[in-house]
Every structure is written in C-alpha cells, then in structure tokens.
Amino acid sequence: MNSVLLFSMPGGGEWVLILLVVVLLFGGKKIPELMKGLGKGIREFNAAKNNIQEEFEKGLKEEEEKKKISE
C-alpha cells in the first residue's frame, strides 16, 4: 500500500470533526485566546525567517564584494 495515501490533507467532514473536538476540549471562550497566540507565533516565526533571509543575502553580497576586490 502506498504510504502517501495514509497522510493526506483532511477533507470537509474531517475539518468539522476536528473543530468540534477543539470546541469541546477548550470551550468557546478559550478559542479566541488560542487563535491570538497562534497568530503571534506565526508572526514571530515569519519575522525570524525574514531576518535569517536578510542575513544570508547580506553575507552573499559581502562575499561578492570580496571577490571583486581581490580580482
């Protein structure tokens, strides 16, 4: 059996079941707090990703300048 078929994205009915379980576990009042925390985490992750990308590009530019100077 193909293992890719075992790990596919959930469909519409599965998402409804997942949301129902989340509501039952955390209650309606906690969900906005959870989403706020999730959003904050995603923003911090994106900021860190962008910072790493900028540092990488800066390092590449410095290497190119060093090569131009040594030629």
Short mmCIF file of the C-alpha atoms (twelve columns), coordinates in Angstrom:
data_MODEL
# 
_entry.id   MODEL 
# 
loop_
_atom_site.group_PDB 
_atom_site.id 
_atom_site.type_symbol 
_atom_site.label_atom_id 
_atom_site.label_alt_id 
_atom_site.label_comp_id 
_atom_site.label_asym_id 
_atom_site.label_seq_id 
_atom_site.Cartn_x 
_atom_site.Cartn_y 
_atom_site.Cartn_z 
_atom_site.pdbx_PDB_model_num 
ATOM 1  C CA . MET A 1  0.000   0.000  0.000  1 
ATOM 2  C CA . ASN A 2  1.217   3.478  -0.797 1 
ATOM 3  C CA . SER A 3  2.132   5.389  2.386  1 
ATOM 4  C CA . VAL A 4  1.312   8.755  0.773  1 
ATOM 5  C CA . LEU A 5  -2.377  7.871  0.815  1 
ATOM 6  C CA . LEU A 6  -2.289  7.440  4.589  1 
ATOM 7  C CA . PHE A 7  -1.172  11.039 5.225  1 
ATOM 8  C CA . SER A 8  -3.307  13.303 3.077  1 
ATOM 9  C CA . MET A 9  -4.975  16.596 3.977  1 
ATOM 10 C CA . PRO A 10 -8.283  16.300 5.834  1 
ATOM 11 C CA . GLY A 11 -11.474 16.828 3.848  1 
ATOM 12 C CA . GLY A 12 -14.516 18.944 4.726  1 
ATOM 13 C CA . GLY A 13 -16.164 16.474 7.099  1 
ATOM 14 C CA . GLU A 14 -12.886 15.798 8.861  1 
ATOM 15 C CA . TRP A 15 -12.325 19.528 9.452  1 
ATOM 16 C CA . VAL A 16 -15.779 19.805 11.021 1 
ATOM 17 C CA . LEU A 17 -14.951 16.908 13.336 1 
ATOM 18 C CA . ILE A 18 -11.609 18.472 14.279 1 
ATOM 19 C CA . LEU A 19 -13.263 21.829 15.036 1 
ATOM 20 C CA . LEU A 20 -15.931 20.121 17.123 1 
ATOM 21 C CA . VAL A 21 -13.274 18.330 19.185 1 
ATOM 22 C CA . VAL A 22 -11.381 21.608 19.694 1 
ATOM 23 C CA . VAL A 23 -14.540 23.369 20.896 1 
ATOM 24 C CA . LEU A 24 -15.329 20.507 23.260 1 
ATOM 25 C CA . LEU A 25 -11.805 20.389 24.685 1 
ATOM 26 C CA . PHE A 26 -11.145 24.101 25.089 1 
ATOM 27 C CA . GLY A 27 -14.587 25.668 25.229 1 
ATOM 28 C CA . GLY A 28 -15.836 28.622 23.217 1 
ATOM 29 C CA . LYS A 29 -14.195 31.228 25.458 1 
ATOM 30 C CA . LYS A 30 -10.651 29.885 25.085 1 
ATOM 31 C CA . ILE A 31 -10.618 29.615 21.298 1 
ATOM 32 C CA . PRO A 32 -10.008 33.360 20.642 1 
ATOM 33 C CA . GLU A 33 -7.081  33.254 23.072 1 
ATOM 34 C CA . LEU A 34 -5.673  30.201 21.307 1 
ATOM 35 C CA . MET A 35 -6.011  31.855 17.901 1 
ATOM 36 C CA . LYS A 36 -4.371  35.037 19.194 1 
ATOM 37 C CA . GLY A 37 -1.431  33.023 20.496 1 
ATOM 38 C CA . LEU A 38 -1.204  31.090 17.243 1 
ATOM 39 C CA . GLY A 39 -1.207  34.327 15.232 1 
ATOM 40 C CA . LYS A 40 1.506   35.807 17.429 1 
ATOM 41 C CA . GLY A 41 3.615   32.682 16.996 1 
ATOM 42 C CA . ILE A 42 3.214   32.778 13.217 1 
ATOM 43 C CA . ARG A 43 4.187   36.474 13.125 1 
ATOM 44 C CA . GLU A 44 7.310   35.784 15.217 1 
ATOM 45 C CA . PHE A 45 8.234   32.833 13.004 1 
ATOM 46 C CA . ASN A 46 7.873   34.947 9.839  1 
ATOM 47 C CA . ALA A 47 9.941   37.760 11.374 1 
ATOM 48 C CA . ALA A 48 12.716  35.314 12.282 1 
ATOM 49 C CA . LYS A 49 12.564  33.747 8.805  1 
ATOM 50 C CA . ASN A 50 12.849  37.171 7.157  1 
ATOM 51 C CA . ASN A 51 15.743  38.116 9.450  1 
ATOM 52 C CA . ILE A 52 17.652  34.953 8.524  1 
ATOM 53 C CA . GLN A 53 16.988  35.558 4.832  1 
ATOM 54 C CA . GLU A 54 18.276  39.148 5.086  1 
ATOM 55 C CA . GLU A 55 21.427  37.994 6.911  1 
ATOM 56 C CA . PHE A 56 22.021  35.328 4.256  1 
ATOM 57 C CA . GLU A 57 21.633  37.838 1.414  1 
ATOM 58 C CA . LYS A 58 23.907  40.293 3.231  1 
ATOM 59 C CA . GLY A 59 26.563  37.581 3.543  1 
ATOM 60 C CA . LEU A 60 26.290  36.774 -0.167 1 
ATOM 61 C CA . LYS A 61 26.763  40.447 -1.063 1 
ATOM 62 C CA . GLU A 62 29.828  40.663 1.166  1 
ATOM 63 C CA . GLU A 63 31.322  37.582 -0.497 1 
ATOM 64 C CA . GLU A 64 30.708  39.065 -3.959 1 
ATOM 65 C CA . GLU A 65 32.364  42.344 -2.903 1 
ATOM 66 C CA . LYS A 66 35.389  40.450 -1.561 1 
ATOM 67 C CA . LYS A 67 35.713  38.586 -4.878 1 
ATOM 68 C CA . LYS A 68 35.518  41.856 -6.862 1 
ATOM 69 C CA . ILE A 69 38.154  43.471 -4.661 1 
ATOM 70 C CA . SER A 70 40.573  40.524 -4.946 1 
ATOM 71 C CA . GLU A 71 40.306  40.434 -8.766 1 
# 
